[in-house]
């Protein structure tokens, strides 16, 4: 367990060294014992280990007497939609996925009956059952079913957008699905929006053509394909389809941060006004585009469930994370790359401008994201404690999640990842020079 990454994003680790069929079976028994719903939905991504791990977790859940609905290979956001909208809180769920993590990883995401990930206290209760072995095995195992929900899920996303306006544009779209779940369903989704679609990195399923995290450095081939195809826009999805990134028609890669910005503009300008919720690492451009609209921006700790709970508390009209995660409550309370694509295409259709022109009209910010590999959590925390001591009284800092240093012309956020054995350093400045200077300044602290 010490080699696993455990957080509100679930459990992740290298397969089969640390994420094993036995471990996943055990967590199936633990989750079945913990959750109060009689029905549990289960799905997985396309990783080569995912199908066998899905079978293991299903077996564990059935042992507790709970019924399981196997929806096969499906995106993580579809699970949230099913529980929230189709089942209306009468079911819970498990997804076998390591999301954006590299090829060698796999993991488990747990959904409560609310249709959202387990929050911190809920995860603590689940882990308490695991460590104390206080699970329950039923004399009568549950029943196993299978069902298809994707068509209903797509219809739910189409409902709130001006679908006829989007279809009339006949957008040409290139999508890098990185051999993930998007390889199975994304083309159908976009054709439903009237798009001319080209999918790249479609096969073989689960053998990723590049690092699957949709960062600019991983989207070079997508950029080249957008230019070659004279496409209106390029999209990149991570393997379980909760994150999205974009490429402009001219090949420029503004990256995943721009996704929540564009989706927010679409909602506020063409749907309804209301509060916005994003995490501490999301671009300051969110405050820029909302400051004259009379709405409030709330920031939370990193983690989808933290954003969702704040959205519900503030009745926010949209929210998400700068990692390409859009949360639009009219569809469901979860990060969703399909929702992101629909809202961005709607905004393009309404503005009747190129995506590069829309981005260029906004204030300029430059963000740098850096990962530093740290061997264990104790060492990572020791480094953060030392940096915090050095900065206290000298900088304006936020300690809600790691250390965020706020300056007049930018910010620096340093925190241990909940999904990988790394420390993340996110830096944003009002230009590239500022951001790179701040990055170099704070990386130097790690060797101090």
NORDABEL-V326637 format. One record per residue. RES is the residue in one letter. PHI is phi in degrees with one decimal (NA if undefined). Layout:
BEGIN
res=RES phi=PHI
res=RES phi=PHI
END
This chain:
BEGIN
res=X phi=NA
res=X phi=-67.0
res=X phi=-93.4
res=X phi=-97.7
res=X phi=-96.9
res=X phi=-120.1
res=X phi=-159.6
res=X phi=-68.5
res=X phi=-88.5
res=X phi=102.2
res=X phi=-124.4
res=X phi=-137.7
res=X phi=-173.7
res=X phi=-75.3
res=X phi=-101.2
res=X phi=-98.4
res=X phi=-64.4
res=X phi=-124.9
res=X phi=-88.3
res=X phi=-119.8
res=X phi=-61.5
res=X phi=-64.3
res=X phi=-61.2
res=X phi=-67.1
res=X phi=-58.7
res=X phi=-60.0
res=X phi=-71.9
res=X phi=-64.0
res=X phi=-64.5
res=X phi=-64.4
res=X phi=-66.1
res=X phi=-61.3
res=X phi=-75.1
res=X phi=-76.9
res=X phi=-76.9
res=X phi=-91.8
res=X phi=-72.8
res=X phi=-77.7
res=X phi=-112.2
res=X phi=-129.4
res=X phi=-89.6
res=X phi=-136.3
res=X phi=-147.8
res=X phi=-149.6
res=X phi=-89.5
res=X phi=-94.1
res=X phi=-54.3
res=X phi=-63.8
res=X phi=-91.4
res=X phi=-69.3
res=X phi=-64.2
res=X phi=-67.9
res=X phi=-69.4
res=X phi=-61.8
res=X phi=-60.7
res=X phi=-65.4
res=X phi=-69.9
res=X phi=-61.3
res=X phi=-59.6
res=X phi=-61.6
res=X phi=-64.4
res=X phi=-59.1
res=X phi=-61.2
res=X phi=-88.8
res=X phi=88.8
res=X phi=-83.0
res=X phi=-82.4
res=X phi=-121.4
res=X phi=-109.0
res=X phi=-90.3
res=X phi=-102.4
res=X phi=72.1
res=X phi=-80.0
res=X phi=-154.6
res=X phi=-72.4
res=X phi=-52.4
res=X phi=-62.6
res=X phi=-63.1
res=X phi=-60.2
res=X phi=-60.5
res=X phi=-60.5
res=X phi=-58.9
res=X phi=-67.5
res=X phi=-74.2
res=X phi=-99.7
res=X phi=-76.8
res=X phi=-95.3
res=X phi=50.6
res=X phi=84.0
res=X phi=-95.6
res=X phi=-143.7
res=X phi=-130.2
res=X phi=-159.0
res=X phi=-135.9
res=X phi=-118.7
res=X phi=-90.8
res=X phi=-167.2
res=X phi=-114.0
res=X phi=51.9
res=X phi=-85.7
res=X phi=-64.9
res=X phi=-60.9
res=X phi=-48.6
res=X phi=-77.3
res=X phi=-93.0
res=X phi=-149.5
res=X phi=-173.6
res=X phi=-133.7
res=X phi=-112.6
res=X phi=-109.3
res=X phi=-112.5
res=X phi=-81.3
res=X phi=-67.9
res=X phi=-79.3
res=X phi=84.3
res=X phi=-127.3
res=X phi=-60.7
res=X phi=-62.0
res=X phi=-82.3
res=X phi=-58.6
res=X phi=-67.8
res=X phi=-66.8
res=X phi=-63.7
res=X phi=-63.0
res=X phi=-67.0
res=X phi=-61.6
res=X phi=-66.8
res=X phi=-62.5
res=X phi=-63.0
res=X phi=-62.9
res=X phi=-68.5
res=X phi=-86.5
res=X phi=55.9
res=X phi=-94.8
res=X phi=-84.1
res=X phi=-124.6
res=X phi=-110.0
res=X phi=-87.5
res=X phi=-67.6
res=X phi=-116.5
res=X phi=-66.2
res=X phi=-75.4
res=X phi=-99.8
res=X phi=-111.6
res=X phi=-127.0
res=X phi=-135.6
res=X phi=-158.1
res=X phi=-111.7
res=X phi=-123.8
res=X phi=-59.6
res=X phi=-60.8
res=X phi=-63.9
res=X phi=-60.5
res=X phi=-62.9
res=X phi=-60.6
res=X phi=-64.6
res=X phi=-72.2
res=X phi=-67.8
res=X phi=-54.8
res=X phi=-80.0
res=X phi=-97.2
res=X phi=-81.1
res=X phi=-65.9
res=X phi=-69.2
res=X phi=-64.8
res=X phi=-65.0
res=X phi=-60.8
res=X phi=-63.9
res=X phi=-78.7
res=X phi=48.6
res=X phi=-58.8
res=X phi=-95.4
res=X phi=-128.6
res=X phi=-110.0
res=X phi=-126.8
res=X phi=-94.7
res=X phi=-96.4
res=X phi=46.9
res=X phi=56.2
res=X phi=-96.1
res=X phi=-60.2
res=X phi=-57.9
res=X phi=-63.4
res=X phi=-91.4
res=X phi=-130.3
res=X phi=-66.1
res=X phi=-59.0
res=X phi=-62.4
res=X phi=-60.2
res=X phi=-72.5
res=X phi=-66.3
res=X phi=-64.4
res=X phi=-96.8
res=X phi=78.3
res=X phi=-85.6
res=X phi=-89.1
res=X phi=-115.7
res=X phi=-124.2
res=X phi=-100.5
res=X phi=-117.0
res=X phi=56.0
res=X phi=-88.1
res=X phi=-132.0
res=X phi=-74.4
res=X phi=-55.9
res=X phi=82.4
res=X phi=-103.6
res=X phi=-71.0
res=X phi=-71.9
res=X phi=-157.4
res=X phi=-52.9
res=X phi=-76.7
res=X phi=-69.9
res=X phi=-77.8
res=X phi=-90.6
res=X phi=-51.0
res=X phi=-66.5
res=X phi=-98.9
res=X phi=-115.9
res=X phi=-63.3
res=X phi=-67.0
res=X phi=-64.9
res=X phi=-57.7
res=X phi=-63.7
res=X phi=-71.7
res=X phi=-62.2
res=X phi=-65.5
res=X phi=-59.2
res=X phi=-84.9
res=X phi=52.0
res=X phi=-78.8
res=X phi=-77.8
res=X phi=-164.6
res=X phi=-118.7
res=X phi=-120.3
res=X phi=-130.1
res=X phi=-111.1
res=X phi=-81.9
res=X phi=-59.8
res=X phi=-106.4
res=X phi=68.2
res=X phi=-97.9
res=X phi=-118.7
res=X phi=-139.8
res=X phi=-135.6
res=X phi=-129.7
res=X phi=-127.6
res=X phi=-75.7
res=X phi=-63.3
res=X phi=-92.9
res=X phi=91.1
res=X phi=-64.2
res=X phi=-115.6
res=X phi=-69.7
res=X phi=89.7
res=X phi=-72.2
res=X phi=-60.3
res=X phi=-73.2
res=X phi=-62.9
res=X phi=-67.1
res=X phi=-64.8
res=X phi=-65.9
res=X phi=-64.0
res=X phi=-64.6
res=X phi=-60.9
res=X phi=-61.0
res=X phi=-65.1
res=X phi=-69.9
res=X phi=-87.7
res=X phi=-128.1
res=X phi=-115.3
res=X phi=-162.7
res=X phi=-91.5
res=X phi=171.5
res=X phi=-67.3
res=X phi=-121.9
res=X phi=-127.7
res=X phi=-137.8
res=X phi=-88.1
res=X phi=-66.7
res=X phi=-94.4
res=X phi=-79.3
res=X phi=-52.1
res=X phi=-69.8
res=X phi=-60.7
res=X phi=-59.0
res=X phi=-65.3
res=X phi=-62.3
res=X phi=-79.2
res=X phi=-108.6
res=X phi=-65.1
res=X phi=-102.6
res=X phi=-105.6
res=X phi=71.0
res=X phi=-119.1
res=X phi=-103.3
res=X phi=-108.2
res=X phi=-108.5
res=X phi=-118.5
res=X phi=-129.0
res=X phi=-60.6
res=X phi=-66.2
res=X phi=124.9
res=X phi=-53.6
res=X phi=-64.6
res=X phi=-65.8
res=X phi=-65.9
res=X phi=-60.8
res=X phi=-64.1
res=X phi=-69.8
res=X phi=-61.7
res=X phi=-66.6
res=X phi=-63.4
res=X phi=-101.8
res=X phi=53.7
res=X phi=-64.1
res=X phi=-86.1
res=X phi=-161.0
res=X phi=-164.3
res=X phi=153.7
res=X phi=-130.8
res=X phi=-67.9
res=X phi=-83.1
res=X phi=93.6
res=X phi=-102.0
res=X phi=-105.0
res=X phi=-119.1
res=X phi=-120.1
res=X phi=-58.6
res=X phi=-61.9
res=X phi=-99.5
res=X phi=-172.1
res=X phi=-90.1
res=X phi=-164.6
res=X phi=-61.9
res=X phi=-151.5
res=X phi=-69.5
res=X phi=-70.5
res=X phi=-60.8
res=X phi=-58.2
res=X phi=-62.7
res=X phi=-62.8
res=X phi=-68.2
res=X phi=-68.0
res=X phi=-66.2
res=X phi=-62.9
res=X phi=-65.4
res=X phi=-59.9
res=X phi=-64.7
res=X phi=-73.0
res=X phi=-78.4
res=X phi=53.3
res=X phi=-135.6
res=X phi=-67.8
res=X phi=-62.1
res=X phi=-65.4
res=X phi=-66.2
res=X phi=-63.6
res=X phi=-67.2
res=X phi=-68.9
res=X phi=-80.2
res=X phi=-91.4
res=X phi=-55.3
res=X phi=-93.2
res=X phi=-132.2
res=X phi=-129.1
res=X phi=-117.2
res=X phi=-122.7
res=X phi=-120.0
res=X phi=-129.7
res=X phi=-114.2
res=X phi=-119.6
res=X phi=-71.7
res=X phi=-123.3
res=X phi=-63.0
res=X phi=-154.3
res=X phi=-65.8
res=X phi=-65.0
res=X phi=-65.1
res=X phi=-60.2
res=X phi=-66.6
res=X phi=-62.5
res=X phi=-64.8
res=X phi=-64.0
res=X phi=-62.1
res=X phi=-66.3
res=X phi=-65.4
res=X phi=-60.4
res=X phi=-63.9
res=X phi=-66.2
res=X phi=-92.5
res=X phi=-56.8
res=X phi=86.2
res=X phi=-110.6
res=X phi=-134.1
res=X phi=-83.2
res=X phi=-127.6
res=X phi=-118.2
res=X phi=-108.8
res=X phi=-64.8
res=X phi=-148.4
res=X phi=70.9
res=X phi=-130.5
res=X phi=-114.3
res=X phi=-100.5
res=X phi=-111.7
res=X phi=-121.5
res=X phi=-62.4
res=X phi=-113.6
res=X phi=164.4
res=X phi=-151.5
res=X phi=-133.2
res=X phi=-123.2
res=X phi=-120.8
res=X phi=-158.2
res=X phi=-72.2
res=X phi=-70.9
res=X phi=-91.8
res=X phi=-121.8
res=X phi=-144.7
res=X phi=-78.8
res=X phi=-141.6
res=X phi=-106.2
res=X phi=-96.4
res=X phi=-121.8
res=X phi=-108.7
res=X phi=-130.8
res=X phi=-130.5
res=X phi=-133.9
res=X phi=-76.3
res=X phi=-156.4
res=X phi=-62.5
res=X phi=-61.2
res=X phi=-63.8
res=X phi=-61.4
res=X phi=-68.5
res=X phi=-66.5
res=X phi=-65.5
res=X phi=-60.8
res=X phi=-61.5
res=X phi=-60.7
res=X phi=-84.5
res=X phi=-63.8
res=X phi=-62.5
res=X phi=-67.1
res=X phi=-74.4
res=X phi=-104.4
res=X phi=-79.9
END
